[in-house]
Amino acid sequence: PPTSQNNEQGSTLRDLLTTTAGKLRLGSTDAGIAFAPVYSTGTASGKSGRTMPNILDDIIASVVENKIPPNRAPKINVKSEIKDEPKDDRKCIQDDCSKRYSDIEYSWICDKHVLWLRDHKNNNNWKLFKECWKQGRPVLVSGMHKKMNFSLWKAESISLDFGNQQADILNCKDSIISNTNVKEFWDGFEDVSKRQKIKNGETALLKLKDWPSGEDFKAMMPARYEDLLKSLPLPEYCSPEGKLNLASHLPGFFVRPDLGPRLCSAYGECVAATKDHDIGTTNLHIEVSDVVNILVYVGIAKGNGVLSKSGVLKKFEEEDLDDLLRKRLKDSSELPGALWHIYAGKDADKIREFLQKIAKEQGLEVLPEHDPIRDQSWYVNKKLRQRLLEEYGVKTCTVIQFLGDAVILPAGALHQV
């Protein structure tokens, strides 16, 4: 249809919400409603009768029943649920948070790109989290392991309970996947002598990916599932029953993303020992939903060819780290376990173009149907991260995840581990 015709249909979600909100009258059945409302047929007491309309169902119904021209939208006076809502989110984040949220223990890391909530027990954390989340910023919450039953997450405990299970195990060095007994993986988790060897005699860098996941996790590991759920940070957002967890409240006819949980486990110290850190246990990729990743266990491997704890710390210190993260590294009570590189979703096209350019420089075939991010075929090492900054202006946000840290990422944020 002609452009003018198309605009009249109010086809965007913004148009739909704006036009619909102005016509809804809660508890009313007058002609001001743009479409027939959906009423519930019962009450909590069991008595029949109509109650106020379900706004979400009404809006969905309007997609089917109506196409409301945007120029017919009435004036709307929408009041915020929370009083004193800041007019400028960014100004609040940078200037006013110390006054508004003086009861919350927090810091900013990575040039104020990442919010670090230092007290997981504070019931007001969600208020500051909300302001940060509006801007699509990652969030770090520390101390989650203090709420968990630590004995459930030890490598030997998982091996003892589930060692006879079969699973796909990835060797991160050569990207070869094999189906094998998970006991072999767990037995080598902290004992290098029990790890697989690859063709040239090197120790395999193994990753047990997404095992178990989703419903399998809940069915196989009910005690661990419950321990994880009660320990989730910011339960208003992260709990399956959280009032602000949008996915949990979608109508049944939506196809929901797989929200897990899933267990991701990998050998890490061999990564630190590689030249230029050019191997990762998780390559650069994007998730389709928001993600919360809790580091529930960090093993200290022993054996020939493994870096000492001080050697691992030295490797961490070679990264472009925030001063607060360097300070945490020197704290003997903290145990670092994972190194994250995070990028904003708005930089995805630049990163994609950069990786395709690097692939051509390396003589690799770049097929039009291949996407280096979707294919998860790259771990961007330190030299490439520097080039990405110099040539495309894309800065890497480097985060160290310590034992008990929860890393919360918005959907669309690129990351590697």
Secondary structure in CASP SS format (residue, H / E / C, confidence):
PFRMAT SS
TARGET T0000
AUTHOR 0000-0000-0000
METHOD secondary structure of the structure
MODEL  1
P C 1.00
P C 1.00
T H 1.00
S H 1.00
Q H 1.00
N H 1.00
N H 1.00
E H 1.00
Q C 1.00
G C 1.00
S C 1.00
T C 1.00
L H 1.00
R H 1.00
D H 1.00
L H 1.00
L H 1.00
T H 1.00
T H 1.00
T H 1.00
A H 1.00
G H 1.00
K H 1.00
L C 1.00
R C 1.00
L C 1.00
G C 1.00
S C 1.00
T C 1.00
D C 1.00
A C 1.00
G C 1.00
I C 1.00
A C 1.00
F C 1.00
A C 1.00
P C 1.00
V C 1.00
Y C 1.00
S C 1.00
T C 1.00
G E 1.00
T C 1.00
A C 1.00
S C 1.00
G C 1.00
K C 1.00
S E 1.00
G C 1.00
R C 1.00
T C 1.00
M C 1.00
P C 1.00
N C 1.00
I H 1.00
L H 1.00
D H 1.00
D H 1.00
I H 1.00
I H 1.00
A H 1.00
S H 1.00
V H 1.00
V H 1.00
E H 1.00
N C 1.00
K C 1.00
I C 1.00
P C 1.00
P H 1.00
N H 1.00
R H 1.00
A C 1.00
P C 1.00
K C 1.00
I C 1.00
N C 1.00
V C 1.00
K C 1.00
S C 1.00
E C 1.00
I C 1.00
K C 1.00
D C 1.00
E C 1.00
P C 1.00
K C 1.00
D C 1.00
D H 1.00
R H 1.00
K H 1.00
C H 1.00
I H 1.00
Q H 1.00
D H 1.00
D H 1.00
C H 1.00
S H 1.00
K H 1.00
R H 1.00
Y C 1.00
S C 1.00
D C 1.00
I C 1.00
E C 1.00
Y E 1.00
S E 1.00
W E 1.00
I E 1.00
C C 1.00
D C 1.00
K C 1.00
H C 1.00
V E 1.00
L E 1.00
W E 1.00
L E 1.00
R C 1.00
D C 1.00
H C 1.00
K C 1.00
N C 1.00
N C 1.00
N C 1.00
N H 1.00
W H 1.00
K H 1.00
L H 1.00
F H 1.00
K H 1.00
E H 1.00
C H 1.00
W H 1.00
K H 1.00
Q C 1.00
G C 1.00
R C 1.00
P C 1.00
V E 1.00
L E 1.00
V E 1.00
S C 1.00
G C 1.00
M H 1.00
H H 1.00
K H 1.00
K H 1.00
M C 1.00
N C 1.00
F H 1.00
S H 1.00
L H 1.00
W H 1.00
K C 1.00
A H 1.00
E H 1.00
S H 1.00
I H 1.00
S H 1.00
L H 1.00
D H 1.00
F H 1.00
G C 1.00
N C 1.00
Q C 1.00
Q E 1.00
A E 1.00
D E 1.00
I E 1.00
L E 1.00
N E 1.00
C C 1.00
K C 1.00
D C 1.00
S C 1.00
I E 1.00
I E 1.00
S E 1.00
N E 1.00
T E 1.00
N E 1.00
V H 1.00
K H 1.00
E H 1.00
F H 1.00
W H 1.00
D H 1.00
G C 1.00
F C 1.00
E C 1.00
D E 1.00
V H 1.00
S H 1.00
K H 1.00
R C 1.00
Q C 1.00
K E 1.00
I C 1.00
K C 1.00
N C 1.00
G C 1.00
E C 1.00
T E 1.00
A C 1.00
L C 1.00
L E 1.00
K E 1.00
L E 1.00
K C 1.00
D C 1.00
W C 1.00
P C 1.00
S E 1.00
G H 1.00
E H 1.00
D H 1.00
F H 1.00
K H 1.00
A H 1.00
M H 1.00
M C 1.00
P H 1.00
A H 1.00
R H 1.00
Y H 1.00
E H 1.00
D H 1.00
L H 1.00
L H 1.00
K H 1.00
S C 1.00
L C 1.00
P C 1.00
L C 1.00
P H 1.00
E H 1.00
Y H 1.00
C H 1.00
S C 1.00
P C 1.00
E C 1.00
G C 1.00
K C 1.00
L C 1.00
N C 1.00
L H 1.00
A H 1.00
S H 1.00
H H 1.00
L C 1.00
P C 1.00
G C 1.00
F C 1.00
F C 1.00
V C 1.00
R C 1.00
P C 1.00
D C 1.00
L C 1.00
G C 1.00
P C 1.00
R E 1.00
L C 1.00
C C 1.00
S E 1.00
A E 1.00
Y C 1.00
G C 1.00
E H 1.00
C H 1.00
V H 1.00
A H 1.00
A H 1.00
T C 1.00
K H 1.00
D H 1.00
H H 1.00
D C 1.00
I C 1.00
G C 1.00
T C 1.00
T C 1.00
N C 1.00
L C 1.00
H E 1.00
I C 1.00
E C 1.00
V C 1.00
S C 1.00
D C 1.00
V E 1.00
V E 1.00
N E 1.00
I E 1.00
L C 1.00
V C 1.00
Y C 1.00
V C 1.00
G C 1.00
I C 1.00
A C 1.00
K E 1.00
G C 1.00
N C 1.00
G C 1.00
V C 1.00
L C 1.00
S C 1.00
K H 1.00
S H 1.00
G H 1.00
V H 1.00
L H 1.00
K H 1.00
K H 1.00
F H 1.00
E H 1.00
E C 1.00
E C 1.00
D C 1.00
L C 1.00
D C 1.00
D H 1.00
L H 1.00
L H 1.00
R H 1.00
K H 1.00
R H 1.00
L H 1.00
K C 1.00
D C 1.00
S C 1.00
S C 1.00
E C 1.00
L C 1.00
P E 1.00
G E 1.00
A E 1.00
L E 1.00
W E 1.00
H E 1.00
I E 1.00
Y E 1.00
A C 1.00
G H 1.00
K H 1.00
D H 1.00
A H 1.00
D H 1.00
K H 1.00
I H 1.00
R H 1.00
E H 1.00
F H 1.00
L H 1.00
Q H 1.00
K H 1.00
I H 1.00
A H 1.00
K H 1.00
E H 1.00
Q C 1.00
G C 1.00
L C 1.00
E C 1.00
V C 1.00
L C 1.00
P C 1.00
E C 1.00
H C 1.00
D C 1.00
P C 1.00
I C 1.00
R C 1.00
D C 1.00
Q C 1.00
S C 1.00
W C 1.00
Y C 1.00
V C 1.00
N C 1.00
K H 1.00
K H 1.00
L H 1.00
R H 1.00
Q H 1.00
R H 1.00
L H 1.00
L H 1.00
E H 1.00
E H 1.00
Y H 1.00
G C 1.00
V C 1.00
K C 1.00
T C 1.00
C E 1.00
T E 1.00
V E 1.00
I E 1.00
Q E 1.00
F E 1.00
L C 1.00
G C 1.00
D C 1.00
A E 1.00
V E 1.00
I E 1.00
L E 1.00
P C 1.00
A C 1.00
G C 1.00
A C 1.00
L E 1.00
H E 1.00
Q E 1.00
V C 1.00
END
